[in-house]
Amino acid sequence: MPSRTAPTTPGIYRAAVTRTERLTPSFQRVTVAGPELDRFDFMGYDHWFRLFLQLPHQAELRLPRSTGATWWPQHLAVPADERPHLANYTVAEFRPATTHGGAELDIDFVVHRGPDGELEGGAAVWACSARPGDAIGVLDQGLIFDRPDDATETVIVADESGLPAVCGVLRSLPDDAVGTVIQEVPTAADRRELDAPRGVDVRWVVRDDAHPAGAGALAELTRRIAVDPLAYGFVVGESALATGGRRHLRRLGVPKDRITFSGFWKRAKEARVAS
Ligand SMILES: Cc1cc2nc3c(=O)[nH]c(=O)nc-3n(C[C@H](O)[C@H](O)[C@H](O)COP(=O)(O)OP(=O)(O)OC[C@H]3O[C@@H](n4cnc5c(N)ncnc54)[C@H](O)[C@@H]3O)c2cc1C
């Protein structure tokens, strides 16, 4: 494993926390920077990465030596108590290096809670107590969003874990793009200004506490009874939202190769609410 000062493999970047901010009730923004991030090749849209977190009891951040298929066995080969916490995140914002300073990357963490209201999840807990200087690693994974050039409309459905991706996609779409975004958030105060093309209709769905995450967005999508067969669908969030959203778009006639769906997280079985 490389020492903390060794140059990291291309595609893997070491950085450190510079500041944190509670953006809205359910989002903790953590900003990271470091000389290696200056060469991060930001692609816009939903650019995502594997995030490695050095935990408080760990003496150093142990990152894989390579990208491609071999990084995972290398990560697993690190003894459990020295292994960093690993989770998937999206670039919320990226500011490239300028003559005034190095590059900065923002990560928006959903502050998710367990059944008793306690903060849960290694990454969410880390984000809420992160301090300037805390070490992280980024393994670049590129884009999932894959809209065909001939898409006549874009239908995007997400829960809060997909909001950073939705923000990035809307910022990156061409100005003449048309479509709909159905974005679910836990509270009304989690809604934010979105930089969307004029032809994209953004519908916020504020979660009803009686329903599990993703159910509101899925219900809103299933109200839709027609969609252009040349549409492109992008559905991300809790696993049931991703699969249910894909199923509905298929029913409306969108071919499967024009739908991207991804389960960003999976609700624990005991927390499932009967619908
Ligand atoms: C490509 C991709 C990009 C992603 N981008 C982001 C992003 O930018 N911001 C973001 O917040 N998440 C994002 N996610 C989702 C994130 O990876 C998961 O939520 C992850 O489980 C969080 O890790 P953790 O260590 O906090 O929780 P874990 O240790 O993985 O999970 C602990 C418990 O928390 C529950 N849980 C996990 N996530 C959530 C949640 N969002 N809401 C409620 N309960 C949850 C799990 O069911 C489990 O019971 C992304 C996922 C993917 C695949």
Boltz pocket constraint, residues with backbone or C-beta under 6 A from the ligand:
constraints:
  - pocket:
      binder: B
      contacts: [[A, 48], [A, 86], [A, 87], [A, 88], [A, 89], [A, 90], [A, 91], [A, 108], [A, 109], [A, 110], [A, 111], [A, 112], [A, 113], [A, 120], [A, 121], [A, 122], [A, 123], [A, 124], [A, 125], [A, 144], [A, 160], [A, 161], [A, 162], [A, 164], [A, 165], [A, 213], [A, 262], [A, 263], [A, 264], [A, 265], [A, 266], [A, 267], [A, 268]]
      max_distance: 6.0
